């Protein structure tokens, strides 16, 4: 039997899009946020390119006494979301990423943000990528994420940009442990 040569599914490509964020503790339904929940999300930035979702499994070999390898069991799953190049503002860094100190002196028109050893806590991420040609939308939802890794700030010709890396934390949804939820809206936009 020959394998089919035509791909009958559309490849899912991440890259650019919008990243929305809220505190996980403020969302009443982690599986399907309500309209009230959605109103709590902040557009944390426009992702120019290179957004990626990585799923890495560590497997445990199961061997029989005289049969060798008979099964591989999931030992651990690590899911990370990297934003790639993203715009940002200081207040969002304070609220959702670091939890440091933030002040906004509206008289002097100066915002001050300091980074120490504080951690902002668990966040709910919603990344929306829209295909420019078809209008199809891929939405990646991570109900509980924690900022991890290193962050770099780049001062360029257009604007200051940065990148974020988040670890997806296991979340109980419909009686099962989940890390990430996908919605692929493939309705053609006219």
C-alpha positions in Angstrom: 0.0 0.0 0.0 1.4 3.4 -1.0 1.2 6.3 1.4 -0.8 9.4 0.3 1.3 12.1 -1.2 -1.2 15.0 -0.6 -1.3 16.7 2.8 -5.0 16.9 3.8 -4.3 19.1 6.8 -3.1 22.6 7.1 0.2 23.0 8.9 0.0 25.0 12.1 2.7 27.7 12.1 3.4 30.0 15.0 5.5 33.1 14.6 3.8 36.5 14.9 0.6 37.4 16.9 -0.8 39.0 20.0 -0.1 37.8 23.6 -2.8 38.3 26.2 -2.2 37.7 29.9 -4.1 37.6 33.2 -3.4 36.4 36.7 -4.5 32.7 36.8 -6.1 33.2 40.3 -8.4 35.9 38.8 -9.9 33.6 36.2 -13.0 31.7 37.3 -13.0 29.0 34.6 -9.5 27.9 33.5 -10.9 25.5 30.8 -13.2 28.1 29.1 -12.8 31.6 30.4 -16.1 33.4 30.7 -16.7 36.9 29.1 -16.1 38.4 32.6 -12.8 36.4 32.7 -11.8 37.6 29.2 -12.3 41.2 30.3 -9.5 40.7 32.8 -6.9 39.9 30.1 -4.3 42.5 29.1 -2.7 42.6 25.7 0.9 42.4 26.9 2.4 42.9 23.5 2.6 42.3 19.8 4.9 39.4 18.9 6.8 40.3 15.7 8.2 36.9 15.0 9.6 33.6 16.3 6.9 32.7 18.9 7.3 29.0 19.7 5.8 26.3 21.8 8.0 23.4 22.9 6.8 20.1 24.3 9.5 17.8 25.6 8.8 14.4 27.1 11.1 12.4 29.3 10.3 8.7 29.0 11.0 5.8 31.4 11.9 2.4 29.9 9.9 -0.6 31.1 11.8 -3.8 30.6 10.8 -7.4 31.0 13.1 -9.8 32.7 13.8 -11.8 29.6 12.0 -9.7 26.9 14.0 -6.5 26.8 12.3 -3.2 26.3 8.5 -3.7 26.3 7.1 -0.2 26.9 8.0 3.4 27.4 6.1 5.3 30.0 5.8 9.1 30.3 7.9 10.1 33.2 7.8 13.9 32.8 6.5 16.5 30.3 7.9 20.0 30.0 6.0 22.6 28.0 7.5 26.0 27.4 6.2 29.0 25.4 8.8 31.5 24.0 7.5 34.8 22.7 10.3 35.7 20.4 10.5 39.4 19.7 7.7 41.2 21.6 6.9 44.8 22.4 6.3 45.6 26.1 5.6 48.2 28.8 7.0 48.5 32.3 3.7 48.2 34.1 3.0 44.8 32.5 6.5 43.6 33.4 5.7 44.5 37.0 2.2 43.0 37.2 2.8 39.8 35.3 6.4 38.9 35.0 8.5 40.1 37.9 6.3 41.5 40.6 9.0 44.1 41.5 8.3 47.7 42.5 6.5 50.0 40.1 5.6 53.7 40.3 4.1 56.1 37.8 4.7 59.7 38.6 2.1 61.3 36.3 3.3 64.8 37.3 6.9 64.2 36.1 5.7 61.7 33.5 8.2 59.1 34.7 7.6 55.4 35.3 10.0 53.6 37.5 10.3 49.8 37.7 12.8 47.8 39.8 13.6 44.1 39.5 14.6 42.2 42.6 13.9 38.6 43.8 10.1 38.9 43.7 8.1 36.5 41.5 4.8 37.7 40.0 3.1 34.3 40.2 1.0 32.2 37.9 -0.4 33.7 34.7 -3.0 32.6 32.1 -1.6 33.2 28.6 -3.6 33.4 25.4 -1.5 33.7 22.2 -3.5 34.5 19.0 -1.8 34.0 15.6 -3.8 35.1 12.6 -2.8 33.9 9.1 -2.6 37.0 7.0 -3.6 35.2 3.8 -6.6 33.2 5.0 -7.7 35.0 8.2 -7.6 31.6 10.0 -6.8 32.0 13.7 -4.8 29.7 15.9 -5.3 30.4 19.6 -2.9 28.8 22.1 -4.1 28.9 25.7 -1.9 28.1 28.7 -4.1 28.3 31.8 -1.2 28.4 34.3 2.2 29.6 33.2 5.2 30.9 35.1 7.9 33.2 33.7 11.2 31.4 33.6 14.6 31.7 32.0 16.5 34.8 31.1 15.1 37.9 29.5 16.9 40.1 27.1 16.1 43.7 26.3 17.2 45.0 22.8 17.3 48.7 22.0 16.9 48.9 18.2 16.0 51.5 15.6 12.2 51.1 15.9 11.6 50.3 19.6 12.8 48.6 22.6 11.8 44.9 22.4 12.3 41.9 24.6 11.4 38.2 24.8 9.7 36.1 27.4 9.9 32.4 28.2 7.1 30.7 30.2 6.8 27.2 31.7 3.3 25.7 31.4 2.2 24.3 34.7 -0.1 21.3 34.9 -3.8 22.3 35.3 -6.8 20.2 36.3 -9.4 20.5 33.4 -12.4 18.2 33.1 -10.7 15.7 35.4 -7.5 15.5 33.5 -4.1 17.2 33.8 -3.5 19.7 30.9 -0.7 22.1 30.0 -2.0 23.8 26.9 -5.2 24.1 24.9 -5.5 24.9 21.2 -8.3 26.5 19.2 -7.9 26.4 15.4 -10.5 28.6 13.8 -10.3 27.8 10.1 -13.4 29.8 9.0 -12.5 31.8 5.9 -12.6 35.5 6.4 -14.2 37.3 3.4 
